[in-house]
Amino acid sequence: MVIGDIPGYGKGIISFVFHIDHSNGSKPPPHRAEEPIRLYSMRFCPFAHRVRLVLAYKQLLYEVVNIDLKDKPDWYLQVNPLGKVPLLEEDDNKRVFESTNCAEYLDDKFNDRNKLLPAAHPLQRAQQKMMVEVIHGKIAMPHMQLILKGADEQNREALAKALDEIEAMMVGPYLFGDSVTFVDLMVWPWFERIPAIEKFRQVSMTSEERHPQLTHWCKLMREEAAVQATSYPADFPPVSNGGYNWFNVLQKFAASAQYDITHVKYSPGPALLLVQPPTGGGSSRLWVGGGSGQISQLQSSNNDNANNCRPEFRRFGDEACLANILNLVNNESAFWFGRDLESRCDSSQLADINDANCYLPGANNGPRRYSILQRLFTVPPTLTKLDPYLTVTYATAAGNYTACGGDFFVARRGVDGNPDNPVTPWLIRDAPTFTLQVEPGKYYTIVTMDAVSGDVLGVVINYPIPEEVSGYRPPYNARNYTVPVVFLVYRQPSGNMQISSRWINAMSNRGSGNQFDLASFAQDQQLTGPISMNLMRVDKDPWAAQQKIETGQGPNFCAYIVREALKKWPFEFIQNMDSTSMDSFLTVTFSSPASSFSVCCADFTYRDSSLKANPLNDAYVGAIHVRDQPSIRVTRANGVGTDRLYTIIGVDPTNPKNALSTPERPYLLWLAINIREADGGLVQAVNTVLTYAPTIPAPQSPPHTLFFFLYEQTKGPISEAQSIDLQQRYTDPLCADYVLGRCLFRIANFTADYNMTLRAASWVTTVNDAFARYWMIKSGQLEWDICTGQPDYRIPCLRPGQLAIARVTDVSPACRLSASFVGKFFVMHILTTSIALWRASYSSI
C-alpha cells in the first residue's frame, strides 16, 4: 500500500511510506502509474477505514492520499465538491464517493477476488446492507459521545447496551455467518477504536463476560490479514511535548548515519524508511519505525529479523531480502537444528520419532549438519549472490477442517512465502504460484524442499511455462519446532525439459527418512544453480497433526498439542499439574436429543445433534449441547500399550458464584473410577461416584469452561469401600446442600492420594442460551431475572394469535390505531415499567 513519497535533498535520497496530510496551499500529488486506484482519505476516519479494509481484503494495489479535513486544499474541492472522504479515483478519472458505495463498487468490479456480497442472492445482499445500517446506527452515536463528552456512566452504559443488542443479532462466529462478509468490514472500524477510547478515557466499557460472542468475533477479526494491514495500535500515535516525535527520531538517525533530511517536511504516522546514501557511500538500508518513536526500535535490513522480505519492504527493491535469505541458508545457528541442538537434546532423543521437541531425521547418520545448505546438500554449494527474487504466493480459500477431535474454521487468506511471515500447514495446503523475472529465452526449474526431513514437496519445470512433475504436498509439521521450507531456482539448459521416472519416484518417496539427492538430480538434469532461493517458516497446527495420524507418520501429535494448550490456562490447579505424562488424546462427545420448549416469550426447536469438545478451538457452544453425560474415547499417542485403568474427572473452575470454585479448587461435575479401555479406545465407567451434572451459565455471566481429565490409576482398582466417601473427603463440607459433594474439589489431593497419572485432557466452553434460561426458570428462578433483556420478552407474553387485536380502523395520513390496541399497549407499558421500578427498589434494599 503506497501512502506517498517525499524526495529529500542534499547528500542522499530518502523515500518514505508515510501518511501525508494535504492541506490548503498544497499541490495535488501526481498519479503513480503502478497504482491505478487512488483513495482520498483521512487516516483516523472510520468511514475511510472501511474502504481501506476492502482494498486490503481484495489484495489490490492502491495509493492513499490523506486530506486535512480541517483545512482542505482547493484542488480537492475540485475533485469532490462535497469535500468529504473517502473518495475512490481510478486512472481514467472515474470517481466514487461515500464509504459503502466505494466498498460495493470495489466488490463488484473485482468480483474474482474474495467476494463479499453474494451476486446470486439479492436478498442476502440486501440483508447484509441493512445489517450494516442497523449496527452502525446502534454503535456510532455512543461511540462519538464517549469521545466528545467523556466516559460517564450514562455514556458507558449506552455503548454497552448497543453491544448487547449487536451480540443478539449475530448469526455465527462472524456477524453474518461463518466467514468474513461485507457486514464485518463495514462495522469493524468502530469496534477497532473501542480499546483506544478505553485507553483515552481510562475506563473499561466492554468485557468477555458480558459480550462473549463479540469478544470472540473481535479476536477473529484481529487475525484477518486485511485488518492487520490497516489497523493502528490503541496507543497510536506517539506524542511528545504536545506533538509527534517521529521526526526527532529520524533526525537523530540521519545525523548518526550522516544523511541529510533537514529539507524533508515531516508528517506523522508509522513509517517505513528506505535510506540511499550518496554515490559510493555504502549500501542502502531499509528501516521500520516502532510505535513508541524511539531510535532503538528502528531496525536495519542487515538484521536477520528486520522483516525486509515482507512485500511492503520489497517495494524498495529485493537486494536486502535476497542478502538476508543468503545469510539464513548459510547460518549454522539460524534454526532449531543448529549448533546449540546438542545442548538441548541427546542422541537418543534425536533418533526418537515420538519426541515432539528433538526428533531430527538422519541426525545420527554421519556428521551433523547445522545449516539449511548443509541439510540439503552433501557438499554444500558456495553461493555468493542470489538473483532474481522468487515470489511465492499461496491463495488460501476459507474452509473448515476436522482435526484432533474438533472442527476448525480458517478465514480466507493470501500468503506471501518469505522468511519473515511464519505460516501453518493448513494455509499452504495447496500448491503455490511462482513469479520470477526471467531472461528472454531461458527456462527454469523450481524445487520445493523440506529442510528438516529432506523431502521434496514439489517440483515445477520449464518455467515460465510451468509444468508440475511432482505433486505438491505441504509439510505436515506437528512438532514443537519450525520447519524451514526452501524454494530453489535452477536454470535449465533448454525448454521442454523432461524428468526420468527414476527421479520422479525418488521425489515421491516422502517420509522415508532418506535425503533426496538434490545435487545429483541437478547434475543429471544439467541444471545450473541454485541461482536463487526463498524460504518460509512453517509452524505446527492441528490439521497437520491429523494428517500425520491418518497417514501413519509418527505418533498422535494431537495429544502433545493439547498438552501445550492446557498449560496456557491460568488456573492454579492446572498450573500445578504434571502434564508431561500426557500421552493420549481424549475425545469427549456430547449427544443432544431433539427438543422443543418455550421460554421468555419465544419458541425454540432443536434437532438432535452430536458435538465434540474441541480443546484447540476457542469457539463457544450453547448450554443445550452439554446437558447430558458425554461418551469418552481415548487414543494413545504411541499406539496401543498395556491395559490401563482410568479415572475420569470433570470440573468447572470458572464458576466463582457463591464460592463454588476457586482457581485452586474447581467445582466437581463428574467423577467415575475403575474405567477400562474397550474396543476402539471407547471407555465405559465401571463405578460412577458422582453423576454428570454440568454448570449452566446464567444470563450476563461469563462463559463456563468444563474440563475433563483422564487419569491412570497406577495402583490398580479403587475398592467400593474407598469410593463411598470420595466426594465428601475431597470437597468442602460447608457448601450449600444443593452443591454438597461438588463444590471446592481438592483435585490435587485426590489424584496424589491415589497415585494417579494424568494421561489426557479435553475441555469445552459453554455460554448462556435459550435452554439455559429454560432450565433456570424450571429450577425455580424468577422469570423476570432470567428473561430481562431478551428481545421477545414482554409481560404478559404476546403470542402470535394475540397480535390480531392490532387492527387499523382508519386508514388516513394520521394512520390512527384502534382504541383497543392503544389501550392494551399502554397497560402493558405501565405494567412493565412498574415491575422494573419495583425490582430496582428491591435490589437496592
FENNORTA-V7512 format. One record per pair of residues at least 24 apart in sequence whose ideal C-beta (glycine too) atoms are under 7 Angstrom apart, sorted by the first residue. I is the first residue (numbers start at 1). GAP is how many residues later the second one is. D is the distance in Angstrom with one decimal. If there is no record, write none. Layout:
i->(I:I)
gap->(GAP:GAP)
d->(D:D)
This chain:
i->(1:1:1:2:2:2:3:4:6:6:8:8:8:8:9:10:10:11:11:11:12:12:12:12:12:12:13:14:14:14:14:14:15:16:16:17:17:18:18:18:19:19:19:19:19:20:20:21:21:21:22:22:22:22:22:22:23:23:23:24:24:24:24:25:26:28:29:31:32:35:35:35:36:36:37:37:37:38:38:38:38:39:39:39:40:40:40:40:40:40:40:40:41:41:41:42:42:42:42:43:45:46:46:46:47:47:48:48:49:49:50:50:50:50:50:51:51:51:51:51:52:53:53:53:53:53:54:54:54:54:55:56:56:56:57:57:57:58:58:58:58:59:59:60:100:100:103:114:116:116:116:117:128:128:128:128:131:131:131:132:132:132:132:135:135:136:138:138:138:139:139:140:143:146:146:147:150:151:151:156:156:159:160:160:160:163:163:163:164:166:167:167:167:168:170:173:173:173:173:173:174:174:175:178:179:179:179:180:180:184:188:188:191:192:195:196:199:199:208:209:209:210:212:212:212:213:216:216:216:224:225:225:233:235:236:237:238:238:238:240:244:245:246:246:246:249:249:249:249:252:253:253:272:272:274:286:286:286:304:304:307:309:309:309:310:310:310:311:318:321:322:322:322:324:325:325:325:325:325:326:326:328:328:329:329:329:329:329:330:330:331:332:332:335:336:336:337:337:338:339:353:354:354:356:356:356:356:357:357:359:360:361:361:361:361:362:362:372:372:372:375:375:376:376:376:376:377:377:378:379:386:386:387:387:388:388:388:389:390:390:390:390:390:390:391:391:392:392:392:392:392:393:393:394:394:394:394:396:401:401:403:403:403:403:404:404:404:404:404:404:404:405:405:405:405:405:406:406:406:406:407:408:408:417:417:418:418:419:419:419:421:422:422:422:423:423:424:424:424:425:425:425:425:425:425:425:425:426:426:428:428:429:431:431:431:434:434:436:436:438:442:443:443:443:443:444:444:444:444:445:445:445:446:446:447:447:448:448:449:449:450:450:450:451:451:452:454:454:455:455:455:456:456:457:459:461:461:462:462:462:469:469:470:470:470:473:475:476:476:476:476:477:477:477:477:478:478:478:478:478:479:482:482:482:483:484:484:485:485:485:486:486:487:487:487:488:488:489:489:489:489:489:490:490:490:490:490:490:491:491:491:491:492:493:497:499:511:542:555:555:556:556:556:556:558:559:559:559:559:559:560:561:562:562:562:565:565:566:571:571:572:572:573:573:573:573:573:573:573:576:577:578:579:581:581:581:582:582:582:582:583:583:583:583:584:584:584:584:584:584:584:585:585:585:586:586:586:586:586:586:586:587:587:588:588:588:588:588:588:589:589:590:590:590:590:591:592:592:592:592:597:599:599:599:599:600:600:600:600:600:601:601:601:601:602:604:613:613:613:613:614:615:615:620:620:620:620:621:621:622:622:622:622:623:623:623:623:623:623:623:624:624:626:626:626:626:627:627:629:632:633:633:633:633:634:634:634:634:634:635:643:643:644:644:645:645:645:645:645:645:645:646:646:646:646:646:646:647:647:647:647:647:647:648:648:648:648:649:649:649:650:650:650:650:651:651:651:652:652:652:652:654:654:654:655:655:660:660:661:661:662:665:665:665:666:666:667:667:667:667:668:668:668:668:669:669:669:669:671:671:673:673:674:674:687:689:689:689:690:690:696:696:696:697:697:697:697:698:698:699:699:699:699:701:703:703:703:704:705:705:706:706:706:707:707:708:708:708:709:709:710:710:710:711:711:711:711:711:712:712:712:713:713:714:714:714:715:715:718:784:784:794:795:795:795)
gap->(61:63:228:30:33:61:61:25:258:259:252:253:255:256:254:250:253:248:249:267:247:248:263:264:265:266:263:245:247:250:259:261:259:255:257:254:255:249:251:253:24:47:248:249:250:46:247:45:47:246:43:44:45:46:51:54:45:48:50:47:48:49:50:48:47:47:36:60:31:26:27:28:54:55:25:51:53:24:25:27:51:25:47:49:25:27:36:39:45:46:47:49:25:44:45:24:25:27:43:226:40:143:144:147:39:52:37:38:140:181:49:53:135:136:139:35:37:48:51:52:178:132:135:173:174:177:49:52:53:131:51:170:173:174:57:128:169:48:52:55:56:54:355:50:32:86:83:298:65:66:69:65:48:53:54:55:44:45:52:50:51:54:55:31:52:51:24:27:28:27:51:50:47:51:55:50:51:50:52:47:49:46:45:46:50:43:48:51:625:48:44:46:47:623:43:43:44:47:236:446:43:46:42:231:219:232:233:44:231:37:33:39:27:39:39:38:35:36:494:492:493:490:408:491:555:407:402:403:404:187:188:189:58:56:55:31:53:54:55:53:24:48:25:43:47:40:44:45:46:43:42:45:40:41:42:27:30:34:24:30:113:109:110:111:108:110:111:105:71:68:64:65:67:95:61:94:208:209:210:57:60:91:207:42:43:44:204:206:41:43:40:38:39:149:145:146:33:115:32:31:201:201:284:123:124:201:204:123:124:120:92:91:92:93:152:151:153:79:112:114:76:79:73:75:110:142:141:142:141:140:146:147:144:145:48:49:144:143:44:46:97:99:142:144:43:44:25:40:42:95:142:39:40:33:34:36:38:31:25:142:139:140:142:143:138:141:142:154:157:181:212:153:180:182:207:209:206:208:210:211:207:134:209:117:119:116:118:116:117:118:115:60:115:117:113:115:114:115:117:49:50:51:52:113:116:118:119:115:117:46:110:45:27:37:41:26:29:27:53:26:49:49:51:52:54:45:46:47:48:45:47:82:41:43:41:71:37:39:37:39:25:33:35:33:35:31:61:62:55:56:61:51:60:28:48:36:38:33:34:35:30:35:34:37:38:37:63:68:71:72:77:61:62:63:67:62:66:67:70:79:61:55:56:57:55:51:53:50:51:53:47:49:46:47:48:42:45:40:41:42:43:44:32:37:38:39:40:41:36:37:38:40:35:33:28:26:42:74:82:83:29:79:80:81:27:24:25:26:78:201:77:55:53:54:199:50:51:195:82:92:91:92:80:90:91:92:93:174:175:172:181:180:179:176:177:178:176:177:178:179:53:54:55:176:50:51:52:53:126:175:176:50:52:175:46:48:122:124:174:175:176:25:46:24:25:42:44:120:174:41:42:35:36:38:40:37:32:33:35:36:177:171:174:175:178:173:187:190:192:193:191:192:193:196:190:166:95:149:150:151:150:147:148:83:145:146:147:143:145:144:145:147:149:73:74:143:145:146:148:149:145:147:68:80:138:140:67:144:63:51:47:48:49:50:43:47:49:76:126:46:33:34:33:68:29:30:31:67:68:71:72:29:37:64:65:66:67:25:26:28:64:66:109:24:27:60:62:60:62:98:42:56:57:58:56:94:96:43:52:53:54:48:50:51:40:49:79:83:82:83:82:79:80:81:79:81:28:75:76:78:59:63:74:77:24:25:26:37:55:56:45:50:43:44:36:34:37:38:37:51:76:79:80:69:70:71:75:70:78:69:74:87:90:67:62:63:64:62:58:60:57:58:60:54:56:53:54:55:49:52:49:50:51:40:45:46:47:48:44:45:47:41:43:41:42:43:39:40:36:51:55:34:36:37:40)
d->(6.5:6.7:7.0:6.6:5.4:4.6:5.2:6.8:5.7:7.0:7.0:5.5:6.3:4.9:4.5:3.2:6.5:6.1:4.5:4.8:5.0:6.6:6.7:5.4:5.2:5.5:4.9:6.8:5.5:6.4:6.8:5.8:5.0:5.9:6.2:6.7:4.2:5.9:5.2:5.6:4.8:5.3:6.3:6.9:3.3:5.9:5.2:5.2:4.6:5.3:6.3:6.6:5.6:6.4:5.2:6.9:3.8:4.4:6.1:4.7:6.5:5.3:6.7:6.9:5.0:4.4:5.7:6.2:5.7:5.4:5.6:4.0:6.0:4.7:4.0:6.7:5.9:6.8:4.8:6.1:4.5:5.1:6.0:6.0:5.3:5.7:6.9:6.9:5.3:6.4:4.3:6.9:5.5:5.3:5.5:5.8:5.8:5.4:5.2:6.6:5.8:3.6:5.8:6.8:6.0:4.1:5.1:4.1:3.9:6.5:4.3:5.8:6.5:5.5:6.0:4.6:6.8:5.8:4.6:6.0:4.5:4.5:6.5:5.4:6.9:5.5:4.6:5.1:6.7:5.9:6.7:3.9:4.5:5.3:5.5:6.3:3.9:6.4:5.2:4.2:5.3:6.4:5.4:6.5:6.9:6.5:6.5:5.7:6.0:4.3:6.9:5.0:5.8:5.9:4.7:5.1:7.0:6.3:5.0:6.9:5.5:4.4:6.3:5.5:4.8:6.1:4.3:5.7:6.1:6.8:5.1:6.5:5.4:5.3:6.3:6.2:6.7:3.8:4.4:6.4:5.0:5.5:6.2:6.9:6.7:6.3:5.2:5.9:6.7:6.7:5.3:5.2:5.0:6.0:5.3:6.5:6.5:6.2:6.8:6.4:6.2:6.8:6.7:6.0:4.7:5.9:6.9:6.4:5.7:6.5:5.8:6.6:6.0:6.0:4.2:4.6:5.0:6.3:6.7:6.7:3.8:6.0:5.8:5.0:5.3:6.9:6.7:7.0:6.5:6.1:5.4:6.7:5.4:6.6:6.3:5.6:6.4:5.7:4.0:6.9:3.9:4.6:6.4:6.3:5.2:6.9:5.4:6.8:5.2:5.4:6.2:6.2:6.3:6.7:4.2:5.5:6.0:5.4:6.7:7.0:4.6:3.9:5.3:4.8:6.5:5.1:6.6:5.3:3.8:6.5:4.5:6.4:5.8:6.7:6.1:6.3:5.8:6.3:6.3:6.2:5.2:5.9:6.6:6.6:4.3:5.2:6.0:6.9:5.6:6.0:6.0:3.8:4.8:5.8:4.4:6.5:6.8:6.8:4.9:5.2:5.2:4.7:5.4:4.8:5.0:6.6:4.5:5.0:7.0:6.9:7.0:6.9:5.2:6.7:4.8:6.5:6.2:4.9:5.9:6.0:5.2:6.7:5.9:6.3:6.7:5.5:6.1:5.3:6.5:6.8:4.7:5.7:6.9:6.0:6.2:4.4:6.0:6.9:6.2:5.4:5.7:5.4:5.5:4.6:6.9:4.0:3.2:5.0:6.2:5.8:5.6:5.9:5.1:6.5:5.0:6.7:5.0:5.0:6.6:5.2:4.0:5.0:6.3:3.5:4.4:5.8:6.1:3.6:6.4:6.7:5.7:7.0:6.7:4.6:5.2:6.5:6.0:2.6:5.8:5.0:6.5:6.4:5.7:6.3:4.4:6.6:6.0:5.4:6.4:6.7:6.5:7.0:4.6:5.5:6.1:5.8:6.9:5.4:3.9:4.8:6.2:6.0:5.9:6.2:5.6:5.9:4.0:5.4:4.2:4.9:7.0:5.2:6.2:6.9:3.7:6.7:6.6:6.4:6.7:5.4:6.2:4.4:6.7:4.4:6.9:5.7:6.5:5.9:6.1:4.5:5.7:5.8:6.2:5.6:4.7:6.9:6.5:5.5:4.8:6.7:4.8:6.2:6.2:4.3:5.3:5.0:3.7:5.6:4.4:6.8:6.7:4.2:5.1:6.6:6.1:5.2:6.6:5.7:6.4:5.8:5.2:6.3:6.4:4.2:6.6:6.7:5.3:4.3:4.5:5.3:6.7:5.2:6.8:5.1:5.4:5.0:4.7:3.9:5.2:3.6:6.2:4.6:6.6:5.7:4.6:5.3:6.0:6.4:5.4:5.5:6.3:4.7:6.4:4.5:6.8:4.3:5.4:6.3:5.9:5.6:4.2:6.9:6.0:3.8:6.3:4.0:5.8:6.8:6.8:4.3:5.7:5.7:6.2:4.7:6.7:6.8:5.3:5.2:4.6:5.1:5.4:5.6:6.9:4.1:4.5:6.0:5.5:4.5:4.1:6.6:6.9:6.3:5.2:6.8:6.3:5.8:5.9:5.3:4.6:4.7:4.3:4.3:6.8:7.0:5.3:7.0:6.2:5.5:6.0:5.9:5.9:6.4:6.2:4.9:5.5:6.6:5.8:6.1:6.0:6.8:6.6:4.7:6.4:6.2:5.1:6.2:5.2:5.9:6.9:4.8:4.2:4.5:6.8:6.1:6.8:5.8:6.5:5.2:3.7:6.3:4.5:6.3:4.2:6.6:4.0:4.8:6.1:5.2:4.7:5.6:4.9:5.6:5.3:6.6:4.7:6.6:6.1:5.2:6.7:6.6:5.1:5.8:5.1:4.1:6.5:5.9:3.8:4.2:6.4:4.6:4.5:5.1:5.7:3.8:4.3:4.6:6.9:4.6:6.2:3.9:6.9:4.9:5.1:5.7:5.2:6.8:4.6:6.2:5.5:6.9:6.5:3.4:6.6:5.2:6.2:5.2:6.6:5.3:5.5:4.0:5.9:3.5:5.2:6.4:6.3:5.3:6.4:6.9:3.8:4.8:6.9:4.8:5.0:6.8:6.4:4.8:5.8:6.1:6.0:5.3:6.7:6.6:6.3:5.1:6.2:6.9:6.1:6.9:4.4:6.6:6.3:4.2:6.2:5.6:6.5:6.0:6.7:6.9:4.8:6.8:4.6:5.8:6.2:4.7:6.2:6.6:6.0:4.7:6.7:6.5:6.5:6.4:7.0:5.1:5.2:6.2:6.4:4.8:5.6:6.9:5.4:6.4:5.0:5.0:5.0:6.1:6.0:4.6:6.9:6.7:6.7:4.3:5.9:5.8:5.7:6.5:6.4:5.9:5.6:6.8:6.8:6.3:4.5:4.0:6.2:5.9:6.9:6.2:6.8:6.5:4.8:6.1:5.1:6.0:5.8:5.4:5.2:6.2:5.4:6.6:4.8:5.7:6.5:6.2:5.6:4.4:6.0:6.3:6.8:5.3:6.7:6.0:6.9:6.6:4.9:6.5:4.8:5.3:5.6:4.6:6.3:5.5:6.5:6.7:4.5:6.7:5.0:6.7:6.4:5.1:5.1:4.2:7.0:5.8:3.9:6.4:5.7:6.6:6.5:4.6:5.1:6.6:6.1:5.2:6.8:5.4:6.8:4.7:6.5:6.6:6.6:6.5:5.8:5.6:6.4)
